Each structure stands twice: as C-alpha cells, then as structure tokens.
Amino acid sequence: MLFFVAIVLFLGGMYLFSLAFTVASFQALIFCLGLLLIVLSIAIPLRVANRR
C-alpha cells in the first residue's frame, strides 16, 4: 500500500516540477512543493525498509 502512495507522491512531484515552469506566479513555491513531494516519496520506502 505504501508503495502506491510513494508512486503517487513521486508523480505528483514531477507534475509540480513541470507546472512550475509554466505558471506566471508562485514558481518557486510550486517548485519547492514538488521537491518536497519527491523527497517524501523516496523517504517512505527507505523508512519502511529500515524497520524490517
């Protein structure tokens, strides 16, 4: 289940990366949110793997 959450977060982050270059305002905020989603999508599987 967490794998699918991580995939959705990763794809959402990639979408926000591309959206940041097309909007007229709040580019930095959107880019940072995309970066945060990508980091969370990588941290979830690593955190679960360390518990086992």
One Martini backbone bead per residue (centre of mass of N, CA, C, O) as a GRO file, in nm:
protein
   52
    1MET     BB    1   0.058   0.063  -0.022
    2LEU     BB    2   0.306   0.258   0.008
    3PHE     BB    3   0.397   0.235  -0.283
    4PHE     BB    4   0.157   0.396  -0.408
    5VAL     BB    5   0.207   0.655  -0.252
    6ALA     BB    6   0.493   0.703  -0.362
    7ILE     BB    7   0.413   0.721  -0.660
    8VAL     BB    8   0.215   0.957  -0.635
    9LEU     BB    9   0.419   1.157  -0.518
   10PHE     BB   10   0.619   1.149  -0.751
   11LEU     BB   11   0.424   1.235  -0.979
   12GLY     BB   12   0.338   1.499  -0.842
   13GLY     BB   13   0.622   1.625  -0.838
   14MET     BB   14   0.666   1.622  -1.144
   15TYR     BB   15   0.426   1.801  -1.209
   16LEU     BB   16   0.523   2.049  -1.044
   17PHE     BB   17   0.777   2.098  -1.200
   18SER     BB   18   0.634   2.162  -1.472
   19LEU     BB   19   0.441   2.385  -1.360
   20ALA     BB   20   0.658   2.597  -1.268
   21PHE     BB   21   0.730   2.674  -1.585
   22THR     BB   22   0.413   2.780  -1.666
   23VAL     BB   23   0.367   2.980  -1.463
   24ALA     BB   24   0.347   3.323  -1.349
   25SER     BB   25   0.324   3.233  -1.043
   26PHE     BB   26   0.479   3.068  -0.786
   27GLN     BB   27   0.732   2.898  -0.874
   28ALA     BB   28   0.894   2.835  -0.614
   29LEU     BB   29   0.668   2.699  -0.454
   30ILE     BB   30   0.605   2.470  -0.654
   31PHE     BB   31   0.890   2.355  -0.665
   32CYS     BB   32   0.915   2.292  -0.358
   33LEU     BB   33   0.674   2.099  -0.348
   34GLY     BB   34   0.791   1.896  -0.548
   35LEU     BB   35   1.043   1.834  -0.385
   36LEU     BB   36   0.896   1.730  -0.132
   37LEU     BB   37   0.749   1.494  -0.270
   38ILE     BB   38   1.001   1.343  -0.364
   39VAL     BB   39   1.130   1.302  -0.087
   40LEU     BB   40   0.890   1.146   0.036
   41SER     BB   41   0.887   0.913  -0.178
   42ILE     BB   42   1.174   0.812  -0.080
   43ALA     BB   43   1.139   0.792   0.237
   44ILE     BB   44   0.926   0.575   0.275
   45PRO     BB   45   1.081   0.315   0.181
   46LEU     BB   46   1.327   0.358   0.367
   47ARG     BB   47   1.173   0.347   0.637
   48VAL     BB   48   1.049   0.064   0.598
   49ALA     BB   49   1.321  -0.092   0.552
   50ASN     BB   50   1.443  -0.022   0.844
   51ARG     BB   51   1.220  -0.187   1.016
   52ARG     BB   52   1.302  -0.489   0.891
   0.00000   0.00000   0.00000
